[in-house]
Amino acid sequence: MIRALTGVSTRHPWKVIALWAVLGIALTVLGQAFVFRAMQSGNGGFLPAQYDSAAALNIAEDRFGADPDANPVTVLVARQDGAPLGPADEARIDAEAARLARTRVVMPRTEETMPLAQDHSQLPRVGPAMTAPDRSFRLLTAELTGNPADPGVLDTYRAFRDSVRGQFAREGLRTGFTGGLAGRVDTADAEKTRTMVVGTLMVAVIVLLHVLVFRSLLAALLPLLAVSVIGGAATGAVVFAALLTGTGLSESTPGLINVVLVGIGIDYFLFLLFRFREQLRRHPERSGREAAADVAGRVGTAITSAALTIVAAFATLGVASFGQFRVLGPAIALSVLVMLLGSLTFMPALLAVSGRRMFWPSRSLKREPRPGAAAATGDRVARRPLALVLGSVALLGALAAGMLGIRMDYGQGGAGGERTAAAVTAAEIARALPAGVSDPTSVFVTAKDGSALSAERLGGLSRALAGVDGVGRVADTVLSEDRRAARIDLFLTADSQRQEARDLASGPVRKAVAANAPAGTEAHVGGTAAVFADISEAVDKDLKVVFPVAAALIALILFALLRSLLAPVILLAAVGLGFAATLGASTLVFQHALDRPGVDFTLPLVLFLFVVALGTDYNILMSDRIREEMERPGPARAAVGRAVRHTAPAIATAGLVLAASFGSLAVNPAPSTQQIGFATALGILLSAFVLSIVLVPALAALLGRSTWWPVRPRPRGGAAGPEHAPDRVLVG
């Protein structure tokens, strides 16, 4: 099946290239235009209904008309001369707020706006909220609807912000803006230059590494082009699958898909390129198409095995209770299948068309390369496998010990981020009012018996909540139109994005609600702090289920693909040890050395996605070559040495390219992104240089052909050619 597919691609390469070019460009453009329509705003909607904050969200939507796509913004208005606000000032501010609520905000159209982009022009909801006790400012509440990840929504907010700022400036008043949408825009504007510079540098590093390895500009640029075309098609396929099935993607899904596809796509192309160069060097009489067909057929099996393993790993996220995980798994699995199809068709077609021109102007095809670091490593693995196994396990075990005492940090903000205008405004508000005034925690009460609610009936609950340590202020009770539901907003002293707020919402506040809710009513706690508190609980439960299920499923697939009982156990143990070492090292650096509250709660999953997936890729490639070499005459250890010599350069190059790409995230000011950048870069380096190049081959050298028990590879008859002869230093 695989050889038939690669064979068609190398026999009709131009047709395959043209087909992929059309599909890739079309799906990329359409996917980018519709991706935000396929997204689900916020995180609360991904929680199962049994969670308290999910029930609160349903009441807010059903009884109070809350829009799940609404983005609240808090507007601070103060006198430019710093004087306290008087009654006339408050009247002017409220009049301007009413005028703003009647003024339509038009979404700007820029050169970056996609042709099919949704128009987010709208009438904002604007109204007065409160005046600071010292009368230094008055707060307005504003609301814009739309997916906050959509650039069109961000541009609409910018237009609204500039309009408000100019309108109040003409009245001698200054303004400040804070809230989720304001913070997102300010951060994006502050990081725009940094993102562009870092992205350019990373592309330059990837190209430079390829040029240094292959001595060819075409071999450096073609992998990026191929991965871009296939990745765009994969993302478009995921977007349209989500729209057709009515599945809401999370905001992070497209970004994670891109990173996963860049990772495995470059890996697969590098595996093909190294083997293609090896074939052309050994068989100068063969045409490029013949060599491409042979290489694609051989390496295609390993690529398919690796890709299906990744698909299985991500598919296990479908058993998660947290909807964001449950959606992410099938989405990435589908995108990996598209990348696999491209790796078996588009990439071999490019090799067949380019032939020896792929490596121009390098002369490496005309001579056998001199033994280098890879040959020396292969020799060392074959000669001293036990010492290398013990050393590798000791290193990984020491790093894994850092997991002792690990804590998850669910903070969304924290020190280390940019000091944006939104953060400055939030700090100014917090000096006079509770920090949570811009994003309150809300208690929703419904009457189970259908009776009417009143502020007096809920007075005891309000007084009890006001007495909770950490609740700075309790707002007046708001009743629904039918008076069968009520909302009590709590302004916490801690920022809703911080761990203190989540602990408060999930602990003392919920206890007070449970103990003081009037008889015949049902009460739920909602808001950002409560949602993330419930997400933390759901994530903890899901990780305990997903990891074992994924390991079992990957093991079953490896058993079937490798036709061995022992080899899959070795690969899984190596990848598991690498995962633990990476997470332990991250804990040592961030939780202990840098004294952070803990490691970001998404880090275990991110490492599972990238380190386990890519580590399995590298291990399968190395194992496949070891088995191939063991089918040739000669000692098993010599076969392992040859496998390392020929495969280590591809794995090392792929590892360096990806580590450099992920490492660029470590310079991001956001603490969670710093952790992800550091951890993934370290995990990929450990997977490439310790697990795949040293530990797995050393174990294979110790076990010999028994590694593949019960179907052991038997040396085929006939003498080995010079290129497959046992290394000179191994002949005893």
Summary of the structure (lengths in Angstrom):
residues: 732
radius of gyration: 29.6
end to end distance: 42.0
largest distance: 100.1
contacts: 2667
relative contact order: 0.11
helix: 67%
strand: 9%
